[in-house]
Amino acid sequence: MYKYDQYDQAIVDARVDEFRDQVERRLSGQLTEDQFKPLRLMNGLYLQLHAYMLRVAIPYGTLDARQMRMLGSIARDYDRGYGHFTTRQNLQFNWIKLADTPDILAKLATVEMHAIQTSGNCIRNISADQYAGAAADEVADPRPWAELIRQWSTFHPEFSYLPRKFKIAVIAAAEDRAAMRLHDIGIQLLERDGELGGAIYVGGGMGRTPMVSHLIRDFVTANDLMSYLEACLRVYNRYGRRDNIYKARIKILLHEIGPDKYRRQVEEEFVAVKQLGLDPPRAELDRITAMFAPPAFETDAPADIDRSDPDFAVWLDQNVVAHKQPGYAIVNISLKPAGGIPGDATADQIDLMADLGERFSFNELRVTHAQNIVLPHVAMRDLRKVWTALSEAGLAEPNLDLITDIIACPGLDYCSLANARSIPLAQKIAGRFADRERQRDLGELKLKISGCINACGHHHAGHIGILGVDKKGVENFQLSLGGSGAEDVSLAKITGPGFSEDGVVDAIERVTDTYVDLREPGERFLDTYRRVGFEPFKAAIYG
């Protein structure tokens, strides 16, 4: 894992002191709320419906046990005993008192954490594949590059006030586990003729106008990667619209001028940027890469597992993924228990996951964009112990990528932007499909819920997506089908008129029943939908 150097720590400590003074001035009345708002947003502090919300950065979703325990401690001491893991691999505290925020940020700084650039029109938290460094299909560990981009983008003087917020993802495998093509910039690390580089995708995003990114360059050498990113951002910063918040994202720029014109301008800018020497010396990249060296795996760790317990066997099949190192496995911890709130974990559960990461996963944990937690390096002989501990804590739901593994934003229960509640709907859907045999029979089926058009629940990328809207003061839920955030990326299509909360749950059941009737052997829901098309499902939904 990356460890702060003296510059990192100095930056974070200085920001804490600065914000402490700003909070004191706000509390004393020297700053109005309008004056204070941009200052608090620079520190990840939002004013929601009922309280302040603090969004803590977890760069590329990677953290260690001491950092995880600090999140649990803050949840216990300053929130209502829980935290909410988000689709950007961050964590949010939803019940924060303004007077406490400087102390919280100071505590985070002691474990190399902060809330910088988790809000505002800047480059947000860099996201990455949650299986980085453990997956057998990657060409390289993408986290050193994500860390390099984090350092480049933090307080970048030219990109601190972009036309709109900006999101970057880095992956290094053919399988896209980070929704890379639905980011403003997505980077897929590749090897070509023995040289490492990356394909650059630009202009993806969800929200009011969802778009899939365009391939702008099929290969940029690793030595030129940062200069090319700089060129991509410069063109956006120069021509992105600032007169209309709804047309300010880079996806709109590419839509208006076309990917070819954008590509030409980036290439011209790239020539100029390369002369500036922005790409780091090899020694610096080597320094960062060394911090992500593989753990000290046992070379002869046993791979045999006693599967005689049927509950344990189901969890193994659903939540445990193959590791590139023989004798080890990747464990997914579901934060979607039956009746629970997607992405939430109590302080005690956070502490337990920290303990398991420290004892069984070389002191490393990951947050996923699907709002779950990963233990990336677990010896197969320890899987039973891990499962037992998770079971006792209510964290062993065997539903990874099944219909109850729901992504959901906080919705109208918390968010001042939301039009509808996401959490109660997610709970109702999970209850309707609670039978584990039924879930496993349906197979991979990714359901995602957003409480407003901002799409924090990624509903556009759901095999089944739900958008909550306000219809004359009443919550109304639009149903969409056929989306994907994976390597087979696609945007979901709205089925038609919306539903009440109970009505949309019934509609989802009609959709899944139709899938069961129409599927061919081995087909996922998405495969069947793409083969038979939209109309059979629409007919089943609306009769």
Secondary structure, DSSP 8 states (H G I E B T S, - for coil): -----HHHHHHHHHHHHHHHHHHHHHHTTSS-HHHHHHHHHTTTEEE-SSSEEEEE--GGGEE-HHHHHHHHHHHHHHSSSEEEE-TTS-EEEEEE-GGGHHHHHHHHHTTT---TTSSSSSB---EE-TTTTT-TTBSS-SHHHHHHHHHHHTT-TTTSS-SS-B-EEEE-BSS-SS-GGGSSEEEEEEEETTEEEEEEEE--B-TTS-B--EEEEEEEEGGGHHHHHHHHHHHHHHHS-SS-GGG-SHHHHHHHH-HHHHHHHHHHHHHHHHTTT-S--HHHHHHHHHTT------TT--------SHHHHHHHHHHEEE-SSTTEEEEEE-S--TT--TTEEEHHHHHHHHHHHHHHSTT-EEE-TTS-EEEEEEEGGGHHHHHHHHHHTT-----TTSTTS-EE--GGGT-TT-SS-SHHHHHHHHHHT--HHHHHHH-S--EEEESSTT-TT-GGG-SEEEEEEEETTEEEEEEEE--B-STT-B--EE-SS-B-HHHHHHHHHHHHHHHHHH--TT--HHHHHHHH-SHHHHHHHH-
